[in-house]
């Protein structure tokens, strides 16, 4: 049907706009542009909320905290080296023309033979191994090579005035002490991985005050971290052991010391070992939420975090631990904490770089927190079962809205007409979301963000 043009008297064609055209992205862009020109909400800026609510920061803190807890649990039961104590009965120096003329044999009353270098450090800075005397009680931190026999080991540190041992400790054989040391060592990777997995898995549930989600994701993170830690420790040892032996072959004069090239090899080996351990540290949340996207972010972040944290472990030990101190408990505490910090931070950073769409709360109890769109259908409301849980807002109902993702398109729909939702200040029943849209549920406001190729 045509309508007459009052000025010319001619007929003009009627313009008909279909519902699909009215709801197209082109119309959305035009409306946003007009709203922006009028100074209204529409084309949003990034969040001005609390920066410390960002996932990379919270994951980093929690990862470091729970790695420290793992160290505190393990440390009372772990020794860096096998410790042997006894009374010196004989000291046999190697002949001057011997290949290892720098070494000497120290025989103890319990039958143990300690191979000792003139450069082996002692726990007392003012003393050297030359101060060792027959009939003297001494303690030795040793490395044991079973192929040389149960009675022979190499000293990495000497304690000239040790405290008296308990009868039970004094009666233990080198084989028994070594077996206990290896058994405890097997739990280092699993324990650290389990605790970091527990903390990172539970973080989001704790922040959102979702006890059930925190317990579930934390438990899944704990179990996966523990089991994955055992598996990865086997793989890590396959990688780490030959590299450590290579580093030892490039050692300095004293047992346990490394040349520069040996030290770099040692760093690389430990870094690869912790990268394998990191595989299991970030999977808890993704597995609990049944989200392959979150699981992938956790996997990649855990590997990168373990790689970086493991790389820093030996330099920290070198800077903190004196050669006169046979225990590395302080450097291990800092090293484990750094590994936890880097694993948590890298999981958050990988999520930050890899995400396609997310909501950032700009007004509400968690202002500044970002909620990743990690499923094709997500519920928003005050029910603890909601994917995006909104608490302390009386204007939000249990199932307030539902978000649907289809490829690069995102649509939000209100579920209860008595509890409306707004997009850019307008009450809507259903609306396609574009990057920068301001979404309101009750008194809570979000900015919707998506990558440029999804606009």
N, C-alpha and C positions, 0 to 999 in steps of 0.2 A: 504494500500500500504506500502510495506517495502522498506527501503533504505539500500544499502550495507554499511557494516562497513569497512572503508578503511584499517584498521589494520588487521582485521581477515578475511575479505572477506565474512562474514556472513551477513544476513539481520536483521536489527533492526526494531522493530515495531514503527510506527509513533504515537507520542503523540498528541492527539487533546484535546484542552481546550475549553469548551463551554463558552458562554457569562455569564451564571449563575455562573459557577465556577470562572471566572475571576473577577466577581463583588462580590464574597463571602466575608464574614467577615474575613476568614482566610487569604486571599490575602491582605486585608486591614491591618491586623496585621503585616504581613511580611514586607509590604512596609513601615509601620511606624517604625518598628524595624530597617530597613536598613537606613531610613532617620535619625533616632535618632543617629545611630552609626556614620553617616557622619556629625553630628552636624547641620542638617537641621531642619526646622520646622516639627512638626509632633506630637510627644508626648508632649503635652503642660503642662506647669505648671499653677497653679492658677493665677488669674488676679493680675497684678501689678498696677491696676488703682487706682483711688481715693476711699479709704475705706468709705468715708462719702457718697458715692453714693449707698451704700448697702441699700436694702429696709428696713431692720430692723431699721436702724439708721434714715432714712428719715421719716418712719412711726412714730417712737418714737417722733421725734421733732415736727412733724405736729400734732400728737395726743395731746401732751402736750400744744402746742400753742392754739389749738382750744378749749381745755378744759378750758384754762385760759380765752379765749374770752367768753365762756359760763358763767363763774363765773362773769366776768365784766358786762355782760348784766343783770344777775339775781340779783346781790348783792344789788343794790340800792333799790330793792323792797322787799327784804327778811329779816325778823327778826328771830333770833334764838328762842326767847320766846315771848309770849304775854306780852305786856307792859301795866301796869295800873298805873295811877298817880292820886293823890288826897291828901287832907289834913287829917291828922290823927285826929280822933275825940275820939277814945277810944282804950286802950290797955288792953286786958283781959288775964291774965296769967292763965295757967291750974293749978288746985290744985296739991299739991306735991304728993298726993297719986294716981293721975290719971295715966292711962296707958301711955299716951303721955305727961308726965309732962314737957318735954323739950319744948313743943310748946306753942305758945301764939296766940291770935287772935288780929289782928290790923284792926280796923274799920275805913273806910274812909268816907268823907262827901258825896261821890257819892253812898253810900250804899254798896260798895264792902267790903268783909271780907277776909283778907289775913291771911292764916295760916303761922306762922313764927317760925323757929327753932332758938335756941340760936347759932347754928353753921352756920346759913345761912350767906354767905359772903356779903360784901358790895363793892361797886365800889371804895371806898376810903380805901386804905390799913391801914391807921391809925385809922379807925373807925370800930365799931361793931354795931350789931342791938340793943345793949343795949343803944346806943346813941339816939335811936328814941324817940321823945317826942310828946305829944299831941299838936295840933295846928301847927305841922310841916308839910310842904309840902314834900312829898316823892314819889319816883317812885319804882315800883315793877315789876321785870321780873318773870313771874309766869307760872306754869303748871296748866291747868284747867281740872278738872274731872267733866264733865257735870252731872254725877249721883249725885253729892253732891249739885247741885243747881247752878243757874247762878251767884249767888253772892259770891260763895266761891271758892278760888283757893289757891295753895301752892306757896310760893315764893322760887325762886332759887337764886335770887340776889336782893339786895336793893340799891337804889340810894338815898342817904340822902339829896342831894342838887341838884335836877334835874332842868333843864331849863323849862321855862313856856311852856305849851302845847298850841297848837292852839285850838280855840273853837270847831272846827270840830272833832279833835282827842279826846278832853275831853268829848264830848257828846256821843261817841260810846260805845255801850254796850259790855260786855264781849263776848256775843254770836256773835256779829257782828265782833269783832276783831278776834275771833277764826276762824270764817268762812273765813275771808280774809287770815289769816295765812295758813289755810289748802289748800285754793285754790292756793296760790302761791307755797306751798310745792309740790303740784301735778305736777308742771312744772319742778322741779329740774331734775329728771331722764330724762324726754323727751328732755329737752334743752341740757343737757350735752351729751346725746347719739346722738342727732341730729347734734350738732356741731362737735363732734369727727367723726361721720359718714361722714359729709360734707368734713372735712379736709382730712381724709384718702382716701375717694373715689376719691378726685380730685388730690391727690399727683402725681400719675403716669402720668396723663395727663399734669400737670404743668411741671414736670421734662422733659418730652419729647416735650414740647411746642405744645401740642395738645389741643387747646382751646375747641374744641367741645367735646373731650373726658373728659376733666377736668370738663366742665359744666355739661355734662350728668351724669358722675359717681358721681360728687359732689352732684347734685340734687337728684339722687337716694339714695345716702347715707344719705342726709338730711331727706328725706321723710321717709325712712325705719327706720332711727334712731329715728325720732319723734314719728311715730306710734308704733314702737317696744318699745320705751321708756315708752309710756303710758301703754301698755300691761304688760311690765315687771315690771313697778312700782306697779301695782296691785298685781302681784305674789310676788314681793319683800316685799310688806307690809304684806302679809299673813305670810311670813317667818320671817320678821324682828320684827313685833309687839310683838309676844309672847316671842321672845328672849330678847327684850328690857325690857319687863315686868319682865322676869326672872332675868335679870341683876339688875333691880331696887329693887327687893326683897332681893338682896344681897348687897344693898347699905350701905354706911356709915351713919353717923348720920345726915348729911345735905341732903336735897332733891337735886337730880341731881348728887351726888357723888357716886362712885362705889368702892366696895372692889376689891381685886385682882381678885377673881374668877368672880365677876360681870363684871369687865372690860374686861376679856377674853371672856365672853359670848357676851358682847356688840361688841367686835371686830369680833367675828365669825358671828354674825347676820348681821353686816354691810357688811362684806366680801361676804356673800351669796347674799345679796340684790344687790350689785354692779355687782356680777357675772351674775345675771339675766339681769341687765341693759346692760351688755356687749354683750349680745346675738345679739343685733341689731346694734352694733357700727361698725362692720367690714364687713357688707354684701354689701355695696354700689358698690364697684368696681366689685365684682363678678357678681352681678345682672345686672349692666349696660353692662358688657362685655359678658353677657350670658354664663358665665363659672361656672359650678358647682364646679370645683376644687378651683377657687379663692374664691367662696362663702363659701366653707367648711373651707378653711384656715382662712378666716375672722371670721367665726362663732366660731371656736375653739380658735383662738387668742383673740377674744373679751371676751369670757368667762374667760379664764385664766388671761387676763389683768385686768378685773374687779375684779376677786377674789383676786389677789395680791394687786391691788391698794386699794380696800376696806379694806383689812387687815391692810394696813399701815395708814389708815385715822385717826383712834382714837389715835394711838401713836403719830402722828404728832400733833394732837390737845392737847394731854396731855403735850407734850414738849413745845409748843408755848404759849398756852393760860393760863393765870393766873386765879385762882379762883375768883379774883376780877374783871375780865373782863367778862361781860355777853355775849359779842359777839364773835363768832368764825369765823369772816370773814377772818382773816389771815390764820388760820389753814384750813378753807374751800378752800381758794385760793390755798394753797399748796397741800391740799388733792385732789382737783379736777385735778390739774395739774399732780400730781403723777398718778392718775387714767388714764389720757390721755396718759402719757408717757408709762405706763405699757401696756395699751391696744395696742398702736401702736407698741411697741417693740415686744409684744407676737405675734401679727399678722405676723410681719416680721420673727420672729424666727420659728413659726409654718410652714410658707411658706418655710423657709430655710431647715427645717428638713423633710418636706413632699414632696418636689418637686422631680420629676423624671428626668427632662431634662431642661436645660436652656442655654442661650447664655450670655457670659460676654464680654462686649465691652472692648477691650484692646487698641484700637486706634480710636479716634473719639471724638466728642464734649462731650460725656457722659462716658468717659473712667472710668471703674470701675463699671458701672451700669450693673445689671443683668436683663435679659429679660426671664421670665418664659415661657416655652412651655406649654400653658394651653388649647390648642385646637388641634384637630387632623389635621387640615389644617390651616396654618398661612401664611399670606402674609408679605413680607419684601420689603420696598421701601420708596420713598420719598413722597408718597401720604398720606395725613392725615388719610385716611381710612385704611392704612396698620396696621396690628397687631403689627409689629415692625417698628416704624417710624424712618427713617434716614434723618435728616435735615442737611443743610449746607454741603452737599457733591455733587458737580456737576457730579460726576461719578456714581451716583445712579439714576435710573429712577423710575417712579411712582410705577410700579409693577415689581420690579427687580428680585425677587426670590419667590419661594413658598416652604414652609416646610411641609412635610407630616409625621405624626406620626401614626404608625400602631403597636399597642402593644409596644414591646420594641425596635422596629426598627424605625429609623429616616432617611429621605431622603430629600435632598435639590435639587431644579431644577431651573435653570436660565430661565427667561421668555422672554428675549430679547437678541439675539446673539450679538448685537452691544454693549451691556453692560454686559460683562461676569462676572462670579463669580469664585472665586478661592477657592480650598480646599487644604490646606498644600502647597500653592505656585503654584499649577497646575490649569490651566484654565479648567473648566469642564462644561458640559451641565447638567449633572445629576449625583449625587453621594450619596451613603449612608454615613451617618455621624457616626463617632465613638467618644467615649470620648477622649477629648484632641485635636480634629481637629481644625485647624486654618482656619476660613472662612472669605473671603474677598469680600466685595461689594464696588466697587469704591475704595476710600482711607480709608474706615472704616473696621476695623478688629475685629473679634470676636473669642473667644474660645468657642467651643461647649462642654458642660459637660452633662453627664448623670450618673445615679447611676450605681454601679458596676454590679448589676444584669441585667442591660440593655446593657452591653457590647457585 
